[in-house]
Amino acid sequence: MTTTIQLDQFLKLMGAATTGGAAKVMIQAGEVWVNDSIETRRGRKLSNGDQVKVGEETFTVAL
C-alpha cells in the first residue's frame, strides 16, 4: 500500500496540472502551497492529510 506520493504526481492525479512538465513549472514558479507553505520541490513526498493549494483550489491527500 502506498503511503506517500510525490507532489508533481499528485498535481497530475488531481487534474491541477495536465502534464509532469506543467506541474514542474507551477511548482518552480512558487504557485503551489503544501500545508500553508510555498513548496518548490517537485519531489516533495506527500502523506495522508496533507493540504495542497493551487490557485483557489485546495486538495487533501487521501491515499
C-alpha positions as semicolon CSV with decimal commas, in nm:
position;residue;x (nm);y (nm);z (nm)
1;M;0,000;0,000;0,000
2;T;0,133;0,342;-0,097
3;T;0,176;0,580;0,194
4;T;0,330;0,875;0,005
5;I;0,306;1,037;-0,337
6;Q;0,531;1,294;-0,499
7;L;0,392;1,645;-0,533
8;D;0,418;1,657;-0,914
9;Q;0,240;1,321;-0,946
10;F;-0,034;1,437;-0,709
11;L;-0,095;1,754;-0,914
12;K;-0,139;1,542;-1,228
13;L;-0,366;1,295;-1,048
14;M;-0,592;1,577;-0,923
15;G;-0,604;1,744;-1,265
16;A;-0,434;2,061;-1,139
17;A;-0,159;2,003;-1,398
18;T;-0,206;1,841;-1,739
19;T;0,150;1,704;-1,763
20;G;0,454;1,647;-1,547
21;G;0,622;1,939;-1,721
22;A;0,331;2,168;-1,638
23;A;0,346;2,054;-1,275
24;K;0,720;2,124;-1,265
25;V;0,671;2,479;-1,395
26;M;0,391;2,551;-1,146
27;I;0,597;2,421;-0,854
28;Q;0,918;2,604;-0,952
29;A;0,721;2,929;-1,004
30;G;0,605;2,916;-0,641
31;E;0,239;2,863;-0,733
32;V;0,190;2,555;-0,513
33;W;0,143;2,555;-0,136
34;V;0,172;2,249;0,087
35;N;0,038;2,279;0,441
36;D;0,035;2,662;0,424
37;S;0,392;2,697;0,291
38;I;0,515;2,756;-0,064
39;E;0,673;2,436;-0,194
40;T;0,930;2,447;-0,475
41;R;1,045;2,083;-0,466
42;R;0,853;1,873;-0,715
43;G;0,972;1,555;-0,547
44;R;0,824;1,657;-0,211
45;K;0,664;1,348;-0,056
46;L;0,301;1,397;0,044
47;S;0,120;1,187;0,303
48;N;-0,243;1,139;0,404
49;G;-0,394;1,460;0,535
50;D;-0,150;1,699;0,365
51;Q;-0,319;2,005;0,213
52;V;-0,211;2,116;-0,135
53;K;-0,329;2,454;-0,265
54;V;-0,304;2,567;-0,627
55;G;-0,471;2,898;-0,708
56;E;-0,811;2,894;-0,540
57;E;-0,831;2,514;-0,521
58;T;-0,726;2,313;-0,216
59;F;-0,678;1,938;-0,230
60;T;-0,641;1,699;0,063
61;V;-0,416;1,399;0,015
62;A;-0,602;1,071;0,073
63;L;-0,403;0,766;-0,033
